[in-house]
């Protein structure tokens, strides 16, 4: 192996993510790896989803706002055959960890949103829908000599091919994603379209600005109550009316959180919204193929969250 597995950062249904140290002095192939990487692994017999994610990351590798994949390999560990994909290490954890009870400063939010929109624009143009946009799937990577923090979209385990409107009723892939950020049509009709990512983005921005999840439910609420309210009622997540949030930010949210997917703004329209004026994608000047050796201080830092 061109790397050594370290601590486990997170576990999911079938896969788990570990921090790993690359062997800079070993094979030629490992020379392109930065000193610290993240390795997402699954048993070979349960690796179908991970293989799909690797294929998708290869298709999206031209976008600097998407977590970079360096390759894949197979290992035998503790008698088990594992399939591994080698990923960029998010030393800053995930965006969900950064959101305080009072939310994030609006200036920070708009820069994060510009990067997320850039990633979604790339994904949608490739003919895919992410299907699970939420703060937990936006990772913070430190790049360059100055270790500048940039956010990158990750976790493509729920990603689906985008289908034209005519195919809506034929789509029966089941629900994939996270209920509190999911678009109404993905719950009520199990339809996944680019506009569904726009709704989830709106919910994510609302969480970033307010510090609270987009929907409020009584502790006694049943699962069916939650699904009905999000998927079938006329309600939308509450957009604050206070002056803490600018008019531009509120208007941006109103363009995302529209029940009718065909009335929502598209990604290309949102990129030109006044809310994002003066916001530059955080990593537009850097590229994920340029790697710099981390200082010992950052190399030893562990993320507080790496969502599998």
C-alpha positions as CSV (number, residue, x, y, z in Angstrom):
1,X,0.0,0.0,0.0
2,X,1.1,3.6,-0.6
3,X,-0.5,4.6,2.6
4,X,-1.0,3.5,6.3
5,X,-4.5,3.6,7.8
6,X,-4.9,5.7,11.0
7,X,-7.8,6.6,13.2
8,X,-11.4,6.0,12.0
9,X,-13.2,9.4,11.4
10,X,-16.7,8.2,10.8
11,X,-18.9,5.2,10.0
12,X,-22.0,4.7,7.8
13,X,-24.2,1.9,6.8
14,X,-21.6,0.0,4.7
15,X,-18.5,2.3,4.6
16,X,-16.2,3.9,7.0
17,X,-13.7,6.7,6.7
18,X,-10.2,6.7,8.1
19,X,-7.4,9.2,8.3
20,X,-4.3,7.9,6.6
21,X,-0.6,8.8,6.1
22,X,0.8,8.5,2.6
23,X,4.2,6.9,2.0
24,X,6.0,9.6,0.1
25,X,9.1,7.4,-0.4
26,X,7.2,4.3,-1.8
27,X,5.8,3.6,-5.2
28,X,5.7,6.1,-8.0
29,X,1.9,6.2,-7.8
30,X,1.9,7.4,-4.3
31,X,4.1,10.4,-5.1
32,X,0.9,12.3,-6.2
33,X,-0.6,11.9,-2.7
34,X,-0.4,14.7,-0.1
35,X,1.1,13.6,3.3
36,X,-2.4,13.1,4.9
37,X,-5.4,11.7,3.1
38,X,-8.8,10.3,4.0
39,X,-9.6,6.7,3.0
40,X,-13.2,5.6,2.5
41,X,-13.5,1.9,2.7
42,X,-16.1,-0.9,2.4
43,X,-16.1,-4.7,2.2
44,X,-15.6,-5.7,-1.4
45,X,-19.0,-7.6,-1.2
46,X,-20.7,-4.4,-0.1
47,X,-18.8,-1.9,-2.2
48,X,-21.3,-1.2,-5.0
49,X,-22.1,2.3,-3.6
50,X,-18.5,3.2,-3.1
51,X,-17.6,2.1,-6.7
52,X,-20.4,4.4,-8.0
53,X,-19.0,7.2,-5.8
54,X,-15.5,6.8,-7.3
55,X,-16.9,6.9,-10.8
56,X,-18.8,10.1,-10.0
57,X,-15.8,11.8,-8.4
58,X,-13.7,11.0,-11.5
59,X,-16.4,12.7,-13.6
60,X,-16.4,15.8,-11.3
61,X,-12.6,16.1,-10.8
62,X,-12.4,19.2,-12.9
63,X,-14.3,21.2,-10.3
64,X,-12.1,22.7,-7.5
65,X,-15.2,23.0,-5.3
66,X,-15.8,19.2,-5.1
67,X,-13.7,17.0,-2.8
68,X,-10.9,15.4,-4.8
69,X,-10.4,11.7,-5.2
70,X,-6.8,10.5,-5.8
71,X,-7.6,7.0,-6.9
72,X,-8.7,3.6,-5.5
73,X,-7.3,0.3,-4.4
74,X,-8.0,-3.0,-2.7
75,X,-6.5,-4.2,0.6
76,X,-6.8,-7.2,2.8
77,X,-7.0,-6.2,6.5
78,X,-7.9,-8.5,9.4
79,X,-8.9,-11.2,7.0
80,X,-11.3,-9.0,5.1
81,X,-11.0,-7.8,1.5
82,X,-11.7,-4.0,1.4
83,X,-12.3,-1.6,-1.5
84,X,-10.9,1.8,-0.8
85,X,-11.1,5.2,-2.4
86,X,-8.4,7.8,-1.5
87,X,-9.8,11.2,-0.8
88,X,-8.7,14.7,0.0
89,X,-8.4,15.1,3.8
90,X,-10.8,17.7,5.3
91,X,-8.8,18.7,8.3
92,X,-11.4,21.4,9.2
93,X,-14.2,18.8,9.5
94,X,-17.6,19.6,8.1
95,X,-19.7,22.8,7.9
96,X,-22.2,21.4,10.4
97,X,-19.5,21.6,13.1
98,X,-18.9,25.3,12.4
99,X,-22.5,26.5,12.7
100,X,-23.1,27.9,16.2
101,X,-26.5,28.5,17.8
102,X,-26.4,32.0,16.5
103,X,-25.5,31.0,13.0
104,X,-22.6,32.2,10.9
105,X,-21.7,35.7,9.7
106,X,-23.5,36.5,6.5
107,X,-20.2,37.4,4.7
108,X,-18.9,33.9,5.5
109,X,-22.2,32.3,4.4
110,X,-22.2,34.0,1.0
111,X,-18.6,32.8,0.2
112,X,-19.6,29.2,1.2
113,X,-22.7,29.4,-0.9
114,X,-20.8,30.6,-4.0
115,X,-18.5,27.5,-3.7
116,X,-21.5,25.2,-3.2
117,X,-23.3,26.7,-6.2
118,X,-20.1,26.3,-8.3
119,X,-20.0,22.6,-7.4
120,X,-23.8,22.1,-8.0
121,X,-23.5,23.9,-11.4
122,X,-20.8,21.5,-12.4
123,X,-22.7,18.4,-11.2
124,X,-26.0,19.4,-12.9
125,X,-24.2,20.2,-16.2
126,X,-22.8,16.6,-16.1
127,X,-26.4,15.3,-15.8
128,X,-26.6,14.5,-12.1
129,X,-28.4,15.5,-9.0
130,X,-26.6,15.3,-5.6
131,X,-29.7,14.4,-3.7
132,X,-28.2,15.0,-0.2
133,X,-27.1,18.7,0.2
134,X,-26.7,19.5,3.9
135,X,-24.1,21.1,6.1
136,X,-22.7,17.6,7.0
137,X,-21.8,17.0,3.4
138,X,-19.9,20.2,2.9
139,X,-16.3,19.7,4.1
140,X,-13.6,22.2,5.1
141,X,-10.3,21.7,3.4
142,X,-7.1,23.7,4.2
143,X,-5.2,24.5,1.0
144,X,-2.0,26.2,-0.1
145,X,1.0,27.6,1.7
146,X,-1.3,29.8,3.9
147,X,-3.6,26.9,4.7
148,X,-6.6,28.9,3.6
149,X,-9.9,27.2,4.5
150,X,-12.2,26.4,1.6
151,X,-15.4,24.4,1.5
152,X,-16.0,21.5,-0.8
153,X,-19.0,19.4,-1.6
154,X,-18.7,15.7,-0.7
155,X,-20.6,12.4,-0.2
156,X,-22.1,11.3,-3.5
157,X,-23.6,8.1,-2.1
158,X,-27.2,9.3,-2.9
159,X,-26.4,11.0,-6.2
160,X,-28.7,10.1,-9.1
161,X,-28.9,10.7,-12.8
162,X,-31.0,13.7,-13.7
163,X,-34.1,12.8,-15.7
164,X,-36.3,15.0,-17.9
165,X,-39.7,16.1,-16.6
166,X,-41.4,13.5,-18.9
167,X,-39.7,10.7,-17.0
168,X,-40.9,11.9,-13.6
169,X,-43.6,9.4,-13.0
170,X,-41.4,6.5,-14.1
171,X,-38.7,7.3,-11.6
172,X,-38.8,4.8,-8.8
173,X,-35.4,4.9,-7.2
174,X,-36.9,5.4,-3.7
175,X,-36.1,8.3,-1.3
176,X,-32.4,9.0,-0.8
177,X,-31.1,11.9,1.3
178,X,-31.9,13.6,4.6
179,X,-35.6,14.4,5.4
180,X,-35.1,17.8,7.0
181,X,-33.3,19.1,3.9
182,X,-35.2,17.2,1.3
183,X,-37.3,18.8,-1.4
184,X,-41.1,18.2,-1.2
185,X,-41.1,16.4,-4.6
186,X,-38.4,14.0,-3.5
187,X,-40.6,12.9,-0.6
188,X,-44.1,13.0,-2.1
189,X,-43.3,11.7,-5.5
190,X,-39.7,10.4,-5.1
191,X,-38.7,12.6,-7.9
192,X,-35.1,13.9,-8.0
193,X,-34.2,16.8,-10.3
194,X,-31.7,19.6,-10.2
195,X,-34.2,21.9,-8.6
196,X,-34.4,19.4,-5.7
197,X,-30.8,20.3,-4.9
198,X,-31.8,24.0,-5.0
199,X,-34.4,23.4,-2.2
200,X,-31.8,21.5,-0.1
201,X,-29.3,24.4,-0.6
202,X,-32.0,26.8,0.6
203,X,-32.5,24.7,3.8
204,X,-28.7,24.5,4.3
205,X,-28.3,28.3,3.9
206,X,-31.2,28.8,6.4
207,X,-29.3,26.6,8.9
208,X,-26.1,28.5,8.3
209,X,-27.7,31.9,8.8
210,X,-29.9,31.0,11.8
211,X,-28.0,28.3,13.5
212,X,-31.2,26.1,13.6
213,X,-32.4,23.2,11.4
214,X,-34.8,24.3,8.7
215,X,-38.0,22.7,10.2
216,X,-39.5,22.7,13.7
217,X,-41.4,19.7,15.0
218,X,-42.9,18.8,18.3
219,X,-41.1,16.0,20.1
220,X,-44.3,13.9,19.8
221,X,-44.4,14.3,16.0
222,X,-44.7,11.0,14.2
223,X,-42.7,10.1,11.1
224,X,-45.8,10.5,8.9
225,X,-46.5,13.9,10.3
226,X,-43.0,15.0,9.4
227,X,-43.2,13.6,5.9
228,X,-46.6,15.1,5.3
229,X,-45.6,18.6,6.4
230,X,-42.5,18.7,4.2
231,X,-43.8,16.7,1.2
232,X,-47.5,17.5,1.0
233,X,-48.5,20.6,2.9
234,X,-48.2,24.2,1.6
235,X,-45.7,25.1,4.4
236,X,-42.1,26.1,3.8
237,X,-39.3,26.5,6.3
238,X,-39.7,29.8,8.2
239,X,-37.5,32.6,6.8
240,X,-36.7,35.0,9.6
241,X,-38.1,38.5,9.4
242,X,-35.5,40.1,11.8
243,X,-33.0,42.6,10.6
244,X,-30.0,40.4,11.5
245,X,-30.4,38.8,8.0
246,X,-30.2,41.1,5.0
247,X,-32.9,41.6,2.5
248,X,-30.8,40.1,-0.2
249,X,-30.3,36.9,1.9
250,X,-34.0,36.6,2.6
251,X,-34.8,37.1,-1.1
252,X,-32.2,34.4,-2.1
253,X,-33.9,32.0,0.3
254,X,-37.3,32.8,-1.1
255,X,-36.0,31.9,-4.6
256,X,-34.9,28.5,-3.3
257,X,-37.7,27.5,-0.9
258,X,-40.5,27.4,-3.4
259,X,-42.8,24.3,-3.2
260,X,-43.2,24.0,-7.0
261,X,-39.8,22.9,-8.4
262,X,-40.5,24.5,-11.7
263,X,-40.9,27.9,-10.0
264,X,-37.6,27.7,-8.1
265,X,-34.6,29.5,-9.5
266,X,-32.0,27.5,-11.3
267,X,-28.4,27.4,-10.2
268,X,-27.3,29.7,-13.1
269,X,-29.9,32.2,-12.0
270,X,-28.8,32.0,-8.3
271,X,-25.2,32.6,-9.3
272,X,-26.2,36.1,-10.5
273,X,-28.3,36.9,-7.4
274,X,-27.5,40.2,-5.6
275,X,-26.9,38.2,-2.4
276,X,-23.7,36.8,-3.9
277,X,-22.4,40.2,-5.1
278,X,-18.7,40.6,-4.0
279,X,-18.6,36.9,-3.1
280,X,-15.9,34.9,-4.8
281,X,-15.6,31.1,-4.6
282,X,-13.1,30.5,-1.8
283,X,-10.8,28.3,-3.8
284,X,-11.2,29.9,-7.2
285,X,-7.5,30.8,-7.2
286,X,-6.3,27.4,-6.1
287,X,-6.6,24.0,-7.8
288,X,-6.9,20.7,-6.2
289,X,-4.0,19.2,-8.2
290,X,-1.5,21.6,-6.4
291,X,-0.7,20.0,-3.1
292,X,1.4,21.5,-0.3
293,X,3.0,19.7,2.6
294,X,1.0,20.4,5.8
295,X,2.8,21.9,8.8
296,X,3.1,19.5,11.7
297,X,0.5,21.6,13.6
298,X,-2.2,21.0,10.9
299,X,-1.1,17.4,10.2
300,X,-1.9,16.5,13.8
301,X,-5.3,18.1,13.8
302,X,-8.4,15.8,13.6
303,X,-11.7,16.9,12.1
304,X,-14.6,17.0,14.4
305,X,-16.8,15.4,11.8
306,X,-16.3,13.4,8.6
307,X,-19.7,12.4,7.5
308,X,-19.8,9.0,5.8
